[in-house]
Amino acid sequence: MPFSDFVVTLKDNPYFGAGFGLVGVGTALALARKGAQLGMVAFRRHCMITLEVPSKDKSYHWLLNWISHHAKHTQHLSVETSYLQHESGRVSTKFDFIPSPGNHFIWYQRKWIRIERNREKQMIDLHTGTPWESVTFTAVGNKREIFFNILQEAKELALRQQEGKTVMYTAMGAEWRPFGFPRRRRPLTSVVLEEGVSERIVQDVKEFIGNPKWYIDRGIPYRRGYLLYGPPGCGKSSFITALAGELQYSICLLSLSDRSLSDDRLNHLLSVAPQQSIILLEDVDAAFVGRDLAAENPNAYQGMGRLTFSGLLNALDGVASSEARIVFMTTNYVDRLDPALVRPGRVDLKQYVGHCSQWQLGRMFQRFFPDQPAAMAEQFAMQALSLSNQISAAQVQGHFMLHKADPDGAIQNVKTLIS
């Protein structure tokens, strides 16, 4: 049989025609599906832009808050509960709804943006016990400006919520995390130190902040260290808190007595401290003592944990120490500190904060009772000093709190200050 007749026979065969048709349809569908997949990949690669933000990034919580303001119509929510303290002293409860893990869509700058919040249930942050999370933004287009705008808006929104407040940070593992809720800024005038002391420190700090080029031009490391020493309750920590409010800075609290603190971790924490923050090392004498005192007890000089004294010195003023930072240290016993810790370069300004002088007592009286004449403030100060010359600011404040509506009673019962 000629080949042409064989082909005509196959064409006229209904079974062959049906089978060939099915194969053709299947092949066409497979090609179409593959083409659609390749087309979608090419579209995503060239016509879509994606931003992934992990939960460990500083902007993660800013973005969650930003999303909660824009994804108002989403039906999959998580709740965050916080407490607000009002000027009257009343505390109210605030509930914030944020998008839960899953997919959400928002309309932003005339574009639809797909937001996917992922939660890795198998991976847990060992410091907080919470699962690792990430947020992924997907938008049509290839311009990154839309994500820059989102991040900028999220930052500004977070700053507005913290406006007029001081954020406290504490060390959690290898990073700094907010400690509690932002506190209302304390006025600098609310802390009464000896005449001229507050002004001297504030002027020095502001001069340091405003002159980075002076340090760079002279090859001097751009960092500043302060030591406030004196009896307990005289206002060292209170002044640092008020100073942070005056500068609109945050405070990073770090305990050198933490047994988990090592040399490497301390150096890392100082280098990654938040911008515009004061690093506060309280009671540094509790972690290390001077080498002369350590001769009597050799174990005391090794510190409370894995942190070594040489590691502390290198973190404050070593080759690998970070710049553009302000460190405040406090102690009640300056004579216990090793001279190497308080030398220039590690401590650039030392200030004694002692018991109240007559000038301080009078100023504190006037602050608590602003409507009373200056003669009453002078009378209170003289009577208090006649009883003792070792009265702390904390004692005076506690005394005034007992007589906050009775200035005459504060003077008549001044003997209770030292009882």
C-alpha positions in Angstrom: 0.0 0.0 0.0 1.4 3.4 -1.0 2.3 5.7 1.9 -0.2 8.3 0.8 -3.0 5.8 1.0 -1.8 4.8 4.5 -2.0 8.4 5.7 -5.5 8.8 4.2 -6.6 5.6 6.0 -5.3 6.9 9.4 -7.0 10.2 8.8 -10.3 8.5 8.1 -9.9 6.3 11.2 -12.1 7.8 14.0 -10.1 6.2 16.8 -6.8 7.7 15.6 -8.4 11.1 15.0 -9.8 11.2 18.5 -6.6 10.1 20.1 -4.5 12.6 18.1 -7.0 15.3 19.1 -6.7 14.5 22.7 -3.0 14.5 22.6 -3.0 17.8 20.8 -5.4 19.3 23.3 -3.3 18.0 26.2 -0.1 19.3 24.7 -1.7 22.7 24.0 -2.9 22.9 27.6 0.5 21.9 29.0 2.2 24.5 26.8 -0.3 27.1 27.8 0.2 26.3 31.5 3.9 26.4 31.2 3.7 29.6 29.2 1.5 31.2 31.8 4.0 30.1 34.6 6.9 31.6 32.7 4.9 34.7 31.9 4.0 35.1 35.6 7.6 34.6 36.6 8.7 37.2 34.0 6.0 39.6 35.1 7.0 39.3 38.8 10.6 39.7 37.9 10.3 42.8 35.7 6.9 44.3 36.6 6.6 43.8 40.4 8.8 44.8 43.4 8.9 43.1 46.8 10.2 44.2 50.2 10.7 41.7 53.1 11.1 43.0 56.6 12.1 40.5 59.4 10.9 40.9 62.9 14.5 41.6 64.2 14.7 44.8 62.1 14.1 48.0 64.0 11.4 49.1 61.5 9.3 46.0 61.9 7.0 47.3 64.7 6.8 50.7 63.0 5.5 48.9 59.9 2.9 46.9 61.9 1.6 50.1 63.4 1.5 51.7 59.9 -0.3 48.8 58.4 -3.0 49.0 61.2 -3.7 52.5 60.1 -4.1 51.6 56.4 -5.6 48.2 56.5 -8.8 49.3 58.2 -11.0 46.9 56.3 -9.2 43.7 56.9 -11.1 41.1 58.9 -8.1 39.1 60.2 -6.8 40.9 63.2 -4.5 40.6 66.2 -4.8 42.8 69.3 -2.1 44.7 71.2 -3.1 46.1 74.6 -1.4 49.0 76.2 -2.0 51.4 79.1 -2.0 55.2 78.9 -1.3 57.5 81.9 -3.0 60.9 81.6 -1.9 64.1 83.2 -4.6 63.7 85.8 -3.1 60.4 86.9 -5.9 58.3 85.5 -4.8 55.2 83.6 -6.8 54.0 80.6 -6.6 50.9 78.5 -5.9 51.2 74.8 -6.5 48.4 72.3 -4.7 48.5 68.9 -5.7 46.1 66.2 -3.0 45.0 63.8 -3.3 42.6 60.8 -2.8 39.0 61.9 -0.6 36.5 60.0 -1.8 36.0 56.4 -2.5 38.1 53.3 -3.8 41.7 53.3 -4.4 44.2 50.6 -4.3 48.0 50.9 -4.7 50.9 48.5 -1.7 53.2 48.7 -0.6 56.0 46.3 -3.0 54.7 43.6 -1.7 51.2 43.8 -2.8 48.0 45.4 -0.2 46.6 47.7 -0.2 43.0 48.9 1.0 42.5 52.5 1.9 39.1 53.7 2.7 38.6 57.4 4.4 35.3 58.0 5.0 33.6 61.3 7.6 30.8 61.6 6.1 28.5 64.2 9.2 26.3 64.2 11.6 29.2 65.0 11.4 31.0 68.3 13.3 34.0 69.6 15.0 32.5 72.7 15.1 35.9 74.5 11.4 36.7 74.2 9.9 33.3 73.5 7.9 34.7 70.5 8.0 33.1 67.0 10.1 34.7 64.3 8.0 36.8 61.9 8.4 38.8 58.7 6.3 41.1 56.7 6.5 41.1 52.9 5.2 44.0 50.7 4.5 43.4 47.0 3.5 46.1 44.6 3.2 46.5 40.8 6.0 48.5 39.3 9.8 48.6 39.6 10.3 51.8 41.6 11.6 51.5 45.1 10.3 55.0 46.1 7.0 53.5 47.2 8.7 51.4 49.9 10.9 54.4 51.0 7.7 56.4 51.4 6.1 53.7 53.5 9.1 53.3 55.7 9.4 57.1 56.2 5.7 57.4 57.0 6.0 54.5 59.5 8.9 56.2 61.2 7.2 59.5 61.4 4.1 57.9 62.8 6.2 56.1 65.5 8.0 59.3 66.4 4.7 61.2 66.8 3.5 58.6 69.3 6.7 59.0 71.2 6.7 62.8 71.1 7.2 64.3 74.5 8.3 61.0 75.9 11.6 59.3 76.8 12.1 55.7 75.6 14.0 53.4 77.9 16.0 50.5 76.3 17.4 47.4 78.0 19.8 44.8 76.7 18.2 41.6 75.5 20.8 39.2 74.2 22.7 41.0 71.5 20.3 43.8 70.9 18.5 46.7 72.6 14.7 46.5 73.1 12.3 49.0 74.6 11.7 48.5 78.3 8.1 49.2 79.2 6.2 52.0 77.6 7.7 55.4 76.8 7.8 57.7 79.8 6.7 61.3 79.9 9.8 63.5 79.7 10.9 64.9 83.0 11.7 68.6 83.0 15.3 69.5 83.7 14.1 72.1 86.2 12.5 69.3 88.3 16.0 68.1 89.4 17.7 70.7 91.6 21.4 70.1 91.9 24.0 72.4 93.4 24.1 75.8 91.8 25.8 75.7 88.4 26.2 71.9 88.3 23.3 71.2 86.0 24.2 74.0 83.6 27.8 72.8 83.4 26.9 69.3 82.4 24.2 70.3 80.0 26.5 72.8 78.2 29.2 70.2 77.9 26.9 67.6 76.4 25.3 70.0 74.0 28.7 71.2 72.9 29.8 67.6 72.2 26.6 66.9 70.2 26.9 70.0 68.1 30.6 69.7 67.2 31.4 66.3 65.6 33.6 67.9 63.0 35.9 69.4 65.7 36.7 65.8 66.8 37.1 64.5 63.3 39.5 67.2 62.2 41.8 66.6 65.2 41.6 62.8 65.0 40.0 62.5 68.4 37.4 59.7 68.9 33.9 61.2 68.8 32.6 59.9 72.2 32.1 61.4 75.6 32.1 59.8 79.0 30.6 61.2 82.3 30.8 60.0 85.9 28.4 61.2 88.5 29.4 60.2 92.0 28.1 60.9 95.5 25.8 59.6 98.2 22.6 57.7 97.3 19.4 59.6 96.8 21.0 62.9 95.8 19.7 63.0 92.2 22.3 61.3 89.9 19.9 59.0 88.0 17.1 61.6 88.1 19.3 64.2 86.5 20.3 61.8 83.7 16.6 61.0 83.0 15.8 64.7 82.9 18.9 65.4 80.7 17.7 62.8 78.2 14.3 64.5 78.1 16.0 67.9 77.5 18.1 66.5 74.6 15.1 64.4 73.3 17.3 61.3 73.7 16.5 57.8 74.8 18.2 55.9 77.6 19.9 52.5 77.3 20.1 50.8 80.7 23.0 48.3 81.1 23.9 46.5 84.3 27.6 45.5 84.5 26.6 43.0 87.2 24.6 40.9 84.7 26.2 37.4 84.9 25.4 36.8 81.2 27.4 39.9 80.1 30.7 39.1 78.4 33.4 41.2 76.9 32.2 40.6 73.3 28.6 41.2 74.2 29.4 44.5 75.9 31.4 45.7 73.0 28.6 44.7 70.6 25.9 46.4 72.6 27.8 49.7 72.8 28.3 49.6 69.1 24.7 48.9 68.2 23.1 51.3 70.7 20.2 53.3 69.2 21.0 56.6 67.7 20.4 59.7 69.9 20.6 57.8 73.1 22.5 57.9 76.4 24.1 54.7 77.6 23.7 54.5 81.4 25.9 52.3 83.5 24.6 52.6 87.1 26.6 51.6 90.2 29.8 50.7 88.4 31.5 50.0 91.7 29.2 47.0 92.2 30.8 45.2 89.3 34.5 46.0 89.8 36.6 47.5 92.5 40.0 49.1 92.4 43.1 46.9 92.1 44.4 48.2 95.5 41.2 47.1 97.2 41.1 43.8 95.2 44.5 42.8 96.7 42.6 41.9 99.9 40.0 39.9 98.0 41.4 38.7 94.6 38.1 37.3 93.5 36.4 40.7 93.7 38.4 42.1 90.9 37.2 39.5 88.4 33.7 40.9 88.3 30.4 39.3 89.0 30.1 37.4 85.7 32.0 36.7 82.5 32.8 40.4 81.9 36.4 41.2 82.7 37.8 44.6 83.7 40.1 44.8 80.7 37.0 44.0 78.5 35.2 47.0 80.1 38.1 49.3 79.5 38.5 48.2 75.9 34.8 48.6 75.3 34.9 52.2 76.6 38.1 53.3 75.0 39.7 50.6 72.9 40.6 50.1 69.3 37.3 48.5 68.5 35.1 50.7 70.6 32.4 52.6 68.8 32.1 56.3 68.3 29.3 58.9 68.4 28.0 57.9 71.8 27.5 59.3 75.2 28.1 57.2 78.3 27.0 58.1 81.8 28.3 56.1 84.8 27.1 56.5 88.4 28.6 55.3 91.7 28.1 55.9 95.4 31.7 55.0 96.2 34.1 56.7 93.8 37.1 55.7 95.9 36.4 52.0 95.0 36.9 52.6 91.3 40.1 51.8 89.6 42.0 54.9 88.3 42.2 53.3 84.8 38.4 53.4 84.6 38.0 57.1 85.3 41.0 58.4 83.4 40.4 61.0 80.5 39.1 59.3 77.4 36.9 57.0 79.4 35.5 59.6 81.8 35.9 63.1 80.4 33.9 64.9 83.0 33.5 63.9 86.7 30.9 65.6 88.8 30.2 65.2 92.5 26.4 65.2 93.3 26.2 65.5 97.1 23.8 66.3 99.9 21.6 69.3 99.7 23.1 72.8 100.3 21.2 75.7 101.6 20.7 77.0 98.0 19.3 73.6 96.9 16.9 73.4 99.8 15.5 76.8 99.1 15.1 76.1 95.4 13.4 72.8 96.1 11.0 74.5 98.5 10.1 77.1 95.9 9.6 74.4 93.3 7.1 72.5 95.4 5.4 75.7 96.8 5.8 78.3 94.0 3.2 80.6 95.4 5.0 81.1 98.7 7.5 84.0 99.4 11.2 83.5 99.2 11.5 84.2 102.9 9.7 80.9 103.7 12.1 79.0 101.5 15.1 80.5 103.2 13.6 79.7 106.6 13.1 76.1 105.7 16.6 75.8 104.3 18.2 77.2 107.4 16.2 75.1 109.8 16.9 71.9 107.8 20.7 72.6 107.8 20.6 73.4 111.5 19.5 69.8 112.1 22.0 68.1 109.7 24.2 68.8 106.8 23.7 65.4 105.2 20.2 65.6 103.8 19.6 64.0 100.4 17.3 65.3 97.8 15.2 62.1 98.1 14.6 62.9 101.8 13.5 66.4 101.0 11.2 65.3 98.2 9.6 62.7 100.5 9.1 65.3 103.2 7.4 67.7 100.7 5.2 64.9 99.5 3.8 64.5 103.0 3.0 68.2 103.2 2.3 69.0 99.5 -0.6 71.2 100.4 0.8 72.6 103.6 4.0 74.7 103.3 3.7 75.9 106.9 3.5 72.3 108.0 6.6 71.5 105.9 8.6 74.1 107.9 7.1 73.3 111.3 7.7 69.5 111.0 11.2 69.9 109.4 12.6 67.7 112.2 11.0 64.7 110.6 13.5 65.0 107.7 16.2 63.2 109.8 14.0 61.0 111.9 
